[in-house]
Amino acid sequence: MDGIIDITNESYDLRELYEKDKFDVPSWKHQYIYSYGDLGGATLEQKKFYYVFKESFLKGKYIDLKGNTNYAFILLFNFLEIYDDDKNIDRLQIQFSLLGAHYSETKQYCTSFLLKLLEKIGDQDRINQLKQEDKSLSYNDDYWKLGNRYREKLYLNETDVQLLNKLENPTNNFCDIEACKIEILRLYIALFNELEKVCLDDNVTLQQVFDYIAGIYVKKQYSYQKGSVNYKYSIEETKKYFYQNIFKHAENAVREIYAHKRKLNTDLGLHVSNANDKYNERITSVIEDLLPQLAKKLVKKAHSDTEKELYALNTSRWKIKFEELTDKYKGDYKQFKSDIVALGILNEKNPSIEHIFYEASKFISKYHRETALTLYIYYLHYDLRSESFDNKELTKSIQKNIFESNKQLHDFQLVVSQYINDRDLLGALRSIPPIFETNRKKISVNLDTIKEVEISLSETVNLLNEYLCDDFENEDILIQSIQINDKELEIKITDKKAETKDEVQNIYSSELLLSETQISVLSFFTKNNLSITTDDFKDYAKNNGWFARPIIDGINETCYEFLDDILIEEDDNYYIITENYYQTILAQ
């Protein structure tokens, strides 16, 4: 009989190996069992135990499998194979009833197979009796299938309903956004119909192509008699991979249009290379030809609510739109500010929102200083509302672009200090234009007083520090005025609750043996939401007296053995740390 597996030429007494209550169930990691032939992938120990389990079951002794349900499903398919040979439906019904009763995970499958066999042989009386005995069989288990759920919402015909019902319900974060799922379903149906048309042009149906490819796989993987219950079941189970694969292609197309960078793996992944090759030749190649134009034509533009969900899901997605805005900038700073504010609104659920305004402030500083300071105030606004107050300052070169005098810098720092104290956003924004208003006044220069001015500047620093401390400093914020040189003064705002170096060091796994420099760099990454432009990182490294590339390589080398992968990746013009990798290196 097909499916019987010779384990070994050696003989052994099963009863001696496993006496009642004196054995451990060999662990068998859960997997989907599609046939009795899957026992061929088990270890020798697992195979031996299976025969003990089967013998015990047939004698009315039901071993506790301790969660290793693969054995019960192998037995289910073993019973089906035996039925294929002798067609004894009475015995199969008793076996399935006992199997479902003692190993509940198999119950719905036992019932489903039994009902299909009864329908095939036309035994309606026994079907009615089963349904009478088990009221749950009248429950509409198709209710939650995709086709039935979206029948009315997408105005589906019966063919489309049945097509969607063949799919597993997608559960990833992208599909959890309802509008995205709807667009994928619409595109999937259209793509499937187009594939059908291409096949008909070759005088075959799409189902015939599916059956042909599935047959290659089943014939190679299992030794079933064509037309047997196991053969038919395996064909149908294999075809499920095809439906899911086409759906993944459709999903990736919607992700592309919605600027969601993370894509699904669309390799079919069957364990028979010839089946994969035939699928790629007959299906994948056609999809790649059809899908781009089909998606462009059918996928609707994302609504603002959908955009908000997408920006929250992919926290660095804003960079795509930001680069669009900077690339097309032609000098209209008012429009640029309006576009950045609009982008900020769409990112209201994104924890990285403050970085949008900080980068925008840096960019526009080369073209319009008032807009640069306005966007910087927006940056502070969102930074203060975030979990940690990073207070990233504008670089010295940007300050030189913006401020023509030390007074302008002082005035702006006072606006910042006032805003941190009172959180009056509109008041702070109104205070920006007066910074650059020119007060024309006749003055006479007395060269003899220059030295006095140099001395008074240091006195001004002391007075300003006292003023800032009295009026603006609080338990969370430290404000300090620092003289840079005889012409430049800087006001530095510091979060008093910022972590000390030792505290930062303690958050990473002790196995990594990170240096203080490496810890500082990782801290810099966390303050920038784990994503930094290569230019900004080079500036950061240069300001600290380091070389950027060796620092990155050193951290990756330190973390490689721990992660079995590099920690910091370079993507276009950004250095990026993946969130789950960062969580992995934290001390547990």
C-alpha positions in Angstrom: 0.0 0.0 0.0 1.3 3.5 -0.9 2.5 5.5 2.0 3.9 2.7 4.2 7.4 3.7 5.3 10.1 1.3 6.2 11.9 2.9 9.1 14.8 0.5 9.5 15.8 -3.1 8.8 16.2 -3.8 12.5 13.4 -5.3 14.5 12.2 -4.1 17.8 9.2 -4.7 20.2 7.1 -1.6 20.4 5.6 -2.7 23.7 9.1 -2.8 25.3 9.9 0.6 24.0 6.8 2.3 25.3 5.0 0.8 28.2 2.0 2.6 29.6 2.9 5.7 31.6 6.6 5.0 31.2 7.6 7.0 28.1 8.1 10.6 26.9 6.4 11.8 23.7 9.2 12.8 21.3 8.8 16.5 20.6 7.7 17.3 17.1 7.6 21.0 16.3 4.2 22.0 14.9 3.9 22.0 11.1 1.0 21.8 8.7 0.5 18.1 7.8 -0.9 17.6 4.4 -0.6 13.8 4.0 0.5 10.5 5.6 3.7 10.9 3.5 4.7 13.8 5.8 5.8 11.1 8.3 8.8 10.6 6.0 10.2 13.9 7.2 10.1 12.8 10.9 13.1 11.6 12.9 13.6 7.9 13.6 12.5 8.4 17.2 9.3 10.2 16.0 8.5 7.5 13.5 8.9 4.8 16.2 6.6 6.7 18.5 4.0 7.2 15.8 3.5 3.4 15.4 3.2 3.0 19.2 0.6 5.8 19.2 -1.3 4.3 16.4 -1.3 0.8 17.9 -2.5 2.2 21.3 -5.2 4.2 19.6 -6.6 1.2 17.8 -6.7 -0.7 21.1 -8.7 2.1 22.7 -5.8 3.6 24.7 -5.4 7.4 24.0 -1.9 8.7 24.8 -1.5 12.3 25.9 0.5 13.9 23.1 1.5 16.8 25.3 0.8 19.3 22.5 2.6 17.4 19.7 -0.4 17.3 17.4 1.5 16.3 14.3 1.1 12.6 15.3 -2.7 12.9 15.4 -2.8 14.5 12.0 -0.5 11.8 10.5 -3.0 9.2 11.9 -5.9 11.1 10.3 -4.3 10.8 6.9 -3.3 7.3 7.6 -6.9 6.4 8.1 -7.8 8.1 4.8 -5.2 6.1 3.0 -6.7 2.9 4.4 -10.1 4.0 3.3 -8.8 4.6 -0.2 -8.0 0.9 -0.4 -11.1 -0.7 1.1 -13.8 2.0 1.0 -15.0 1.0 4.5 -16.9 4.2 5.4 -18.4 2.7 8.6 -15.0 2.1 10.1 -13.6 5.5 9.0 -16.5 7.3 10.6 -15.9 5.5 14.0 -12.1 6.2 13.7 -12.7 9.9 12.9 -15.3 10.2 15.7 -12.8 8.9 18.3 -9.8 10.9 16.9 -11.8 14.1 17.0 -13.1 13.3 20.5 -9.7 12.6 22.1 -7.5 15.0 20.0 -9.8 18.0 19.6 -7.4 19.8 17.2 -8.3 17.3 14.5 -12.1 17.3 15.0 -13.1 19.9 12.4 -10.8 18.3 9.8 -12.2 14.8 10.5 -15.7 16.1 10.1 -14.9 18.0 6.9 -13.3 15.0 5.3 -16.0 12.7 6.3 -18.8 15.0 5.0 -17.0 15.3 1.6 -16.7 11.5 1.3 -20.4 11.1 2.3 -21.4 13.6 -0.3 -19.3 11.8 -2.9 -21.0 8.5 -2.3 -24.4 10.1 -2.0 -25.1 9.1 1.6 -27.5 11.9 2.5 -29.1 10.1 5.4 -25.8 9.8 7.2 -25.0 13.5 6.4 -28.3 14.6 8.0 -27.6 12.3 11.0 -24.2 13.9 11.5 -25.6 17.4 11.3 -28.4 16.4 13.8 -25.8 15.0 16.2 -23.4 17.9 15.8 -25.3 21.3 15.8 -22.0 23.1 15.1 -22.0 21.7 11.6 -24.9 24.1 10.8 -22.7 27.0 11.7 -21.6 29.0 8.6 -17.9 28.5 8.8 -17.5 30.5 5.6 -18.9 33.7 7.3 -15.4 35.1 8.1 -13.9 34.3 4.7 -12.8 37.3 2.6 -15.3 36.9 -0.2 -18.3 36.7 2.1 -17.1 39.6 4.3 -16.5 42.0 1.3 -19.4 40.8 -0.9 -21.4 44.0 -0.4 -18.6 46.4 0.3 -16.9 45.6 -3.1 -20.1 44.7 -5.0 -18.7 41.2 -5.8 -20.3 38.7 -8.0 -20.5 35.1 -7.0 -17.3 34.1 -8.9 -15.3 36.9 -7.2 -16.7 35.8 -3.8 -15.5 32.3 -4.3 -12.2 33.5 -5.5 -11.6 35.6 -2.4 -12.8 32.8 -0.2 -9.9 30.7 -1.3 -7.5 33.1 0.4 -6.2 33.1 4.0 -7.2 36.3 5.7 -4.0 38.5 5.6 -2.8 39.6 9.1 0.2 41.9 8.5 0.2 45.5 9.6 -0.2 46.9 6.0 -3.4 44.8 5.4 -4.7 45.8 8.9 -5.3 49.2 7.4 -8.8 48.6 5.9 -8.4 50.9 2.9 -5.2 49.2 1.9 -6.8 45.7 2.2 -9.7 46.8 0.0 -7.3 48.1 -2.7 -5.4 44.9 -2.7 -8.5 42.8 -3.0 -9.8 44.8 -5.9 -6.4 44.5 -7.7 -6.2 40.8 -6.9 -9.5 40.1 -8.5 -8.6 42.1 -11.6 -5.1 40.5 -11.8 -6.6 37.0 -11.5 -9.1 37.8 -14.3 -6.3 39.0 -16.6 -4.3 35.9 -15.9 -7.3 33.8 -16.9 -7.6 35.7 -20.2 -3.9 35.1 -21.0 -4.4 31.4 -20.4 -7.5 31.3 -22.6 -5.4 32.8 -25.4 -3.3 29.6 -25.1 -6.4 27.4 -25.2 -6.2 26.4 -21.5 -7.9 27.6 -18.3 -6.0 29.0 -15.4 -7.2 26.1 -13.2 -5.8 23.7 -15.7 -2.4 25.4 -15.4 -2.7 25.3 -11.6 -3.6 21.6 -11.7 -0.6 20.9 -14.0 1.9 22.6 -11.8 0.4 21.2 -8.6 0.6 17.8 -10.1 4.3 18.1 -10.7 4.8 19.0 -7.0 2.5 16.2 -5.6 3.9 13.5 -7.9 7.5 14.4 -6.8 6.8 15.0 -3.2 4.3 12.1 -2.5 3.7 8.7 -4.1 -0.1 8.9 -4.3 -2.3 7.1 -6.7 -3.8 9.6 -9.1 -7.4 10.2 -8.2 -7.1 9.0 -4.6 -8.4 11.1 -1.7 -4.9 12.0 -0.6 -3.9 12.9 -4.1 -6.9 15.2 -4.6 -6.4 16.8 -1.2 -2.7 17.4 -1.8 -3.5 19.0 -5.2 -6.0 21.4 -3.6 -3.7 22.2 -0.7 -0.8 23.0 -3.2 -3.0 25.3 -5.2 -3.6 27.4 -2.1 0.0 28.5 -2.4 -0.7 29.8 -5.9 -3.7 32.0 -4.7 -1.6 33.4 -1.8 1.3 34.1 -4.1 -0.8 36.0 -6.6 -2.3 38.0 -3.6 1.3 38.8 -2.4 2.1 40.2 -5.8 -1.0 42.4 -5.7 -0.2 43.5 -2.2 3.4 44.5 -3.2 2.0 46.6 -6.1 -0.3 48.5 -3.7 2.6 48.9 -1.3 4.7 50.4 -4.1 2.0 52.9 -5.1 1.5 53.9 -1.4 5.3 54.4 -0.9 5.5 51.6 1.7 9.0 50.4 1.2 8.8 47.0 2.9 7.8 44.3 0.4 6.7 40.7 0.8 8.8 37.8 -0.4 7.0 36.5 -3.5 9.1 33.3 -4.0 6.7 30.4 -4.3 9.0 28.3 -2.1 7.8 24.7 -3.0 10.3 22.0 -2.3 10.3 20.8 -5.9 12.4 23.1 -8.1 10.6 22.0 -11.3 7.3 23.1 -9.9 8.7 26.5 -8.9 10.2 26.9 -12.4 7.0 26.1 -14.2 5.1 28.5 -11.9 7.5 31.3 -12.6 7.3 30.5 -16.3 3.6 30.3 -16.6 2.3 32.7 -13.9 5.0 34.9 -12.4 6.3 36.2 -15.7 2.8 37.1 -16.8 2.1 38.9 -13.5 5.2 41.0 -13.9 4.1 42.1 -17.4 0.5 42.8 -16.4 0.7 44.2 -12.9 2.4 47.6 -13.1 -0.1 49.2 -15.6 -3.0 47.4 -14.0 -2.1 48.7 -10.5 -1.6 52.2 -11.9 -5.0 52.2 -13.5 -7.0 50.6 -10.6 -5.4 51.6 -7.2 -7.1 54.7 -5.8 -5.1 57.5 -4.3 -4.7 57.1 -0.5 -7.2 59.2 1.5 -5.7 61.5 4.2 -6.8 59.1 7.0 -5.0 56.2 5.2 -1.9 58.4 4.8 -1.9 59.0 8.5 -2.0 55.3 9.2 0.8 54.6 6.7 3.0 57.3 8.2 2.5 55.9 11.7 3.2 52.4 10.4 6.4 53.3 8.6 8.0 56.1 10.6 10.6 57.0 8.0 8.1 57.1 5.1 8.0 61.0 5.4 11.5 61.1 3.9 10.1 60.2 0.5 7.7 63.1 0.4 10.3 65.4 2.0 12.8 64.6 -0.8 10.1 65.3 -3.4 9.5 68.8 -1.8 13.2 69.7 -1.6 13.9 68.4 -5.2 11.2 70.5 -6.7 11.9 73.6 -4.7 12.1 76.7 -7.0 12.3 79.5 -4.5 8.7 79.6 -3.3 9.4 79.5 0.5 5.8 80.2 1.4 4.6 77.1 -0.5 7.4 75.1 1.0 6.4 76.0 4.5 2.7 75.2 3.7 3.7 71.8 2.2 5.8 71.0 5.3 3.0 71.9 7.7 0.6 69.8 5.6 3.1 66.9 5.8 3.3 67.3 9.5 -0.5 67.1 9.8 -0.4 63.7 8.0 2.3 62.6 10.4 0.4 63.4 13.6 0.5 59.8 14.7 4.2 59.4 13.7 6.6 59.6 16.7 9.2 60.9 14.2 7.2 64.0 13.4 9.6 66.5 14.9 12.4 65.4 12.5 10.4 66.5 9.6 10.4 70.1 10.8 14.1 70.0 11.9 15.2 68.8 8.4 12.9 71.3 6.7 14.4 74.1 8.8 17.9 73.1 7.9 17.1 72.9 4.2 15.2 76.3 3.9 17.8 78.1 5.9 19.9 78.5 2.7 17.0 80.3 1.1 14.8 82.1 3.6 15.8 82.7 7.2 12.4 83.6 8.7 10.9 80.4 7.3 13.8 78.4 8.7 13.2 79.8 12.2 9.4 79.3 11.9 9.9 75.6 11.0 12.4 75.3 13.9 9.8 76.5 16.3 7.5 73.8 14.9 10.3 71.3 15.5 10.5 72.4 19.2 6.7 72.2 19.5 6.7 68.5 18.5 10.0 67.7 20.3 8.6 69.0 23.6 5.5 66.7 23.1 7.6 63.6 22.3 8.8 61.1 24.9 12.2 62.7 25.2 13.2 66.3 24.7 16.1 66.1 22.3 16.5 69.8 21.6 18.6 69.4 18.5 20.3 72.8 17.8 20.9 74.4 14.4 24.5 74.0 13.4 26.9 76.9 13.5 27.0 77.1 9.7 23.2 77.3 9.6 23.2 80.0 12.3 25.6 82.0 10.1 23.2 81.7 7.2 20.3 83.0 9.3 21.6 85.6 11.7 23.4 88.8 10.5 24.2 89.9 14.1 24.7 88.6 17.6 21.6 90.5 18.6 19.4 88.5 16.2 20.7 85.3 17.6 20.1 86.6 21.1 16.5 87.6 20.2 15.7 84.2 18.7 17.1 82.4 21.7 14.9 84.4 23.9 11.9 83.5 21.8 12.9 79.8 22.2 13.3 80.2 25.9 9.9 81.9 26.2 8.2 79.2 24.2 9.7 76.4 26.3 8.4 78.2 29.3 4.9 79.0 28.2 4.3 76.6 25.2 2.5 79.4 23.3 3.1 78.3 19.7 1.3 81.2 18.0 3.0 83.7 20.2 6.4 82.2 19.3 5.6 82.2 15.6 4.5 85.9 15.8 7.8 86.7 17.5 9.9 85.5 14.5 9.5 88.4 12.0 10.4 91.2 14.4 13.8 89.5 14.9 14.8 90.6 11.4 13.2 94.1 11.4 15.9 96.8 10.9 16.0 99.6 13.6 17.6 102.4 11.7 19.4 104.8 14.0 22.3 107.3 13.6 25.3 106.2 15.6 28.8 107.5 16.0 31.7 105.2 16.5 34.2 106.0 19.2 37.3 103.8 18.7 38.3 104.4 22.3 35.3 102.4 23.5 36.0 99.2 21.6 38.0 97.7 24.4 35.3 98.6 26.8 32.8 96.8 24.6 34.9 93.6 24.6 35.0 93.7 28.4 31.3 94.4 28.7 30.4 91.4 26.5 31.7 89.0 29.2 29.7 91.0 31.7 26.6 90.6 29.4 27.1 86.9 29.5 26.9 86.9 33.3 23.8 89.2 33.3 22.1 87.2 30.6 22.7 84.0 32.5 21.1 85.5 35.6 18.2 86.8 33.6 17.5 83.5 31.8 17.9 81.5 35.1 15.4 83.7 36.9 12.7 84.0 34.2 12.9 80.9 32.0 14.8 78.0 33.7 12.6 75.4 35.5 13.1 72.0 37.1 13.3 70.3 33.6 15.3 72.8 31.6 18.8 74.3 32.1 19.5 77.4 30.1 23.0 78.8 29.9 24.6 81.6 27.9 28.1 80.8 26.5 30.5 83.3 24.9 31.9 81.7 21.7 34.3 84.6 20.8 34.4 88.4 21.0 31.6 88.6 18.4 29.4 85.5 19.0 27.2 84.4 21.9 25.3 81.1 22.2 22.4 80.2 24.5 22.4 76.4 25.2 19.2 74.7 26.4 19.7 71.3 28.2 17.2 68.7 29.4 18.1 68.2 33.1 16.5 64.7 32.9 18.8 63.5 30.1 20.5 60.2 30.8 24.1 60.1 32.1 26.7 58.2 30.1 26.6 55.4 32.6 22.9 55.1 32.4 23.1 54.9 28.6 25.7 52.3 28.8 23.6 50.2 31.1 20.7 49.9 28.6 22.8 47.6 26.2 23.6 44.0 26.6 26.7 43.4 28.6 27.8 40.7 26.1 28.5 43.4 23.5 31.3 45.1 25.4 30.6 48.4 23.6 33.1 51.3 24.0 32.0 54.7 25.3 32.3 56.1 21.8 30.1 53.4 20.4 27.5 54.0 23.2 27.5 57.7 22.4 26.9 57.0 18.7 24.0 54.6 19.5 22.5 57.2 21.8 22.7 59.7 18.9 20.8 57.2 16.7 18.1 56.8 19.3 17.6 60.6 19.5 17.1 60.6 15.7 14.6 57.8 15.7 17.3 55.3 14.5 17.7 57.0 11.2 20.3 59.6 10.3 21.4 61.1 7.0 24.9 60.2 6.0 25.8 64.0 5.8 24.4 64.6 9.3 26.3 61.7 10.7 29.6 62.9 9.1 29.1 66.3 10.7 28.3 64.6 14.0 31.5 62.4 13.8 33.6 65.3 12.7 32.5 67.5 15.6 33.5 64.7 17.9 36.9 64.2 16.2 36.0 60.8 14.7 35.9 59.3 11.2 32.3 58.4 10.3 32.9 55.1 8.3 35.2 53.4 10.8 32.8 54.2 13.6 29.9 52.6 11.8 32.1 49.6 10.8 33.3 49.2 14.3 29.8 49.0 15.8 28.7 46.6 13.1 31.7 44.4 13.8 31.0 44.4 17.6 27.4 43.5 17.1 27.7 41.1 14.2 28.3 37.9 16.3 25.5 38.9 18.7 22.9 39.6 15.9 24.3 37.4 13.1 23.8 40.4 11.0 25.0 44.1 10.7 23.2 46.5 13.1 23.6 49.8 11.1 22.6 49.6 7.4 23.3 52.2 4.7 20.1 52.9 2.7 20.5 55.6 -0.1 21.6 58.6 1.9 20.7 57.4 5.4 22.2 55.2 8.1 19.4 53.1 9.6 19.1 50.8 12.6 16.1 48.3 12.3 13.9 48.6 15.4 13.8 44.9 16.2 17.7 44.7 16.0 17.9 47.7 18.4 15.5 46.0 20.8 17.7 42.8 20.6 20.9 44.6 21.7 19.2 46.1 24.8 19.9 44.6 28.1 17.1 42.2 29.0 
